[in-house]
Amino acid sequence: MSALTGAQVLVEQLKLHGADKIYGVPGESYLSVLDALVDAPELDFITCRQESGAAMMAEAYGKLTGKPGICMVTRGPGATNASAGVHVAFQDSTPMILFIGQVARDMMDREAFQEIDYRRMFGQMAKWVAQIDDADRMDEYIARAYQVAVSGRPGPVVLALPEDMLSGPAKAPAKLSRYKVSTSAPAPQDMADLSEALKQAEKPLIIVGGGGWSKICQSLLEEFAARENVPVTASFRCQDYVNNDLDVYGGHVGIGIDPNLAKSIGESDLLLVIGARLGEMTTNGYEVLKPPKLDQKLIHIYPQAEELGRVYQPDLGIVSTSEAFLHVLLTQEGLNADKRAGWCEAVRQNYVKFSQPVSQIGDVQMCDVITHLRAEMPDNTVLTNGAGNYSIWGHRFFGYRGYGTQLAPTSGSMGYGLPAAVAAASIDAERPVVCLAGDGCFMMTCQEFSTAVQAGLKLIVIVINNSMYGTIRMHQEKRFAHRVSGTALKNPDFAAMATAMGGLGLRVEKNDQFADALAQAKSFDGVSLIEIIVDNQVITPNLTLEDLRNN
């Protein structure tokens, strides 16, 4: 018999599969795991202040590393709080494993204290949900969790851990190997058909997105697109999948799309979609691309067969992971690149024009803020954000140059930016991290500022304060002009809050103050916050509230 407990086997299996960070909020339901972690210094448990923040950190870890992010929470309220991050991981196709402490096995089905059936709760929100009732099968469950999280379309897995199972005895685990990502590759006939379609196409366009991307994918795609004169666009909040400075980059497809890019998509005769689902946000409410059948030819590459034809019927559907597909794509030659040079240049010039700063009312010009931020921060800076109209300025004017520099939720979850920044800073202390957050977005998870301070991290938070839920106010004014209800905010002094939490707090009210504030934040060896007061009439780079009311 082994002298190990279920909790100790769990910790050993996490080490086996390469875990190094655990984001969580401690709870009595998994005290045995916390105790086992004392003897596992290679697993860094980052103590968070609320479970939604912990789960979002784990999701951001998965995005940046390609490995499942690990989150641990307690039962009931802890699990329900963490569901926000699980939802992000599901819609963003991010590998993640959520461990939930559960009531003891002899108390189940009595509605014991904080008892929930997690199979029912997370059934539509995760790739797999299970409960480990037998500690002797811990190794099997953990191995499967890792494999499911990274295979096909990546996503979250949820495992419930009964308290008595964790503290009870467990046999020694089997001698398993670390998980390996399963890949799929295109069939030769599919590639022959694709090559023929590209030879005939005069206005092809690539849309990239989804999970399973990498720096290798970026390099392969950029080489192919430049060689064949095929413009590349990014699906919603996947702008770092290709260097935005390259002549082949044509912009982002989604909310706030450049009207000229939308026009180019309509004019294209071949859409090559790699890894993206073509969801509501990317298609602008299914208006830029109308289901179920497009006017232009659609070739859709996706790692999970069930997604192909689910919304849009492709002319050619290829089940393949993005990297495997791009390796084969690069070997295709003689695709008549010369006839597309003018088309590629036209798409690029529209992007360049759309990215030029615009002037607005108010003492602070957000275009100038983002332009200065881009100029002063290194190319490897990770820029994070949550949801809100403030994010439009970052998406449109920042310019991402390498994969892994944008952390933003395609699920549109508020509060994501700060936890994502904490995760990024915890993974690589030498890499600059900047979080953009609206005032409403920041307040959703502002307590994680203290998490960053406690962990000794260095990052910069920029809070754009317009004293309202700007996105909802925009829609409110569109539909019910002058009838304001529920969208005004009375905010704290964010700079003072940052100082009180142990960081550096700065306040910007004039355009010329931002450069000095950013310089101070960059030189501060800790967590800093720059609060920017903006005119609340400014709702997008091109619209004010009065514009909406008068239309």
C-alpha positions, 0 to 999 in steps of 0.5 A: 500500500502507498502512504500517499493521500489523494491530494499528494497524488494530485500534486505529483500528477500536476508536476508530471504534466508540467504545471508550474503555476496554480491560481486560486483562492484557498478553501477548507474543501481542499485543505489537503491539497494546500498542505501537499503543496507545501512539499512542492515548491516547484508549483507556485500557488498564487493567492487571489482575492476572488475566484473569477479573477483566479479563473481568468488568470488561469485562462490567460496562462493557457492563452500565453503558454498553450498549456492548460492553466490551473485554477483551484477553488472551493465548492459552492460560491467559489465554483460559481465565481470561477464560472466566469473564467471557465466561460472565457476559456470555452468561448476563447478555445483556451486550455484550462483545468478548474479543480473544485473542492467538493463535499465529502462523499458520504454527504452527497445528494443531501444538499450539504453545505455548499453542495452543487452537482458540477456536471450539471452546472458546467455541462454546457461550459466545459469540454469535460466535467467529472468528479474523482470519487476514487483516489486510486484513479487520480492519475487517470483523471488528471491525464485525461483532463490534460489531454481533453483540454489541449486536443481538437478545439482547446478548452476548459475541463472541470474536476470536482474533488470530494474532501474525504477523497483528497485526505484519504489514502491512494495507491501509487500512481501508474508510470504515466508520461506527460500529456502530448498534444494530438494533431491532425493534418490535411489530406493530400487531395484537400490540399490539391483542391485548395491549391487549385482554388488559390491559383484561380483566386484574384482576391483571396483573403485569409482570416485567422483566429481561434485556439492552438496558435503559436509563434511558429504558426505566425512565422509560417503564415507570414512567409506564405502570405508575403510570397503569395500576395494574400492579405491576412486579417485577424478575427475578433481579439486575435490581432497578435496572430500576425505582425501588424506592421507587415505589408500583408496585414489588413486589419481586424475583423469584428466589432468596430471593423473598418468599413473598407475592410468589410467591403474588401471581404464582400469583394473577395472571391476566396476566404481562407479561414484558419482556426477561427470559428466565424462567430458573432463578434468576428462576423459583426452579428453575422452581417459581414458574412451572412450564413449559411452560404457565402457568395464567395468560396469558403475554405475553412480549416478547423481542428474539430470536425463538428465545427465545419459546416455548423454555421457556414457551409464551406466549399472545402472543410479541412480538419487540421490543427493550424500549425500542421496545416500551415506547414503543408500550405507553405509547400504549395507553389505556383499559385499565381501570386503576381496577379494579386499584388494590387489587391494585397496592396489595396487591402493594406493601404485601407488598414494603414489609413484606418489606423491613423489617429483621429482628433476628438473633444476633451483634454485627453486624446486617447489616440495620442495615449495609445500612440505614445504607449506603442512608441514607448513600450517594447515590441514584446509588451503584453497588452491586456483588456477586458470588455468596453468601448475603451478597448476600441482604441487599443484594438485600432491604434496599438499595432501588435507585432508578435504572437502572445502580446494581446490578451483579450476575451473574445467572450466579451467578459468584463474584468478580464484585463487585470487578472490577465495582466497578473498572469502574464507578469507571473509567467515572465517577470522580465516582460513588460505588461500593460492592462487597459481597463475602463472604470467599470471593467476595472472595478469588476476585478480591482481586488486583484491589484492586491494579488499583484502587489502581494506576488511582487509583480511589475505591471502597469494598469491604465484606467480610462475613467468616463464615469459610466458603463460606456458600451451600454450607454452607447446602446442606450442612447442609440435606442432610447436617446436622453433616457439614461438609466443604470449606466452612470457610475460614481467612482473612487479615486483610482490613483489613491486606491492603487496607492492604498493597495501598495502600488503607485497611483497616478492621475492624468487630466491633460494630454501632456501629462501622460508621457510623464505618468508612463515614464514614472510607471515604467521606472516603478518597481512594482504595480502602478496605475495611471487613471486617465480622466476622459470626456464622457461625451467621447464614446468611440474614436468617431462618435460622441453621445450627441452624435448618437442622440442626433442620428 
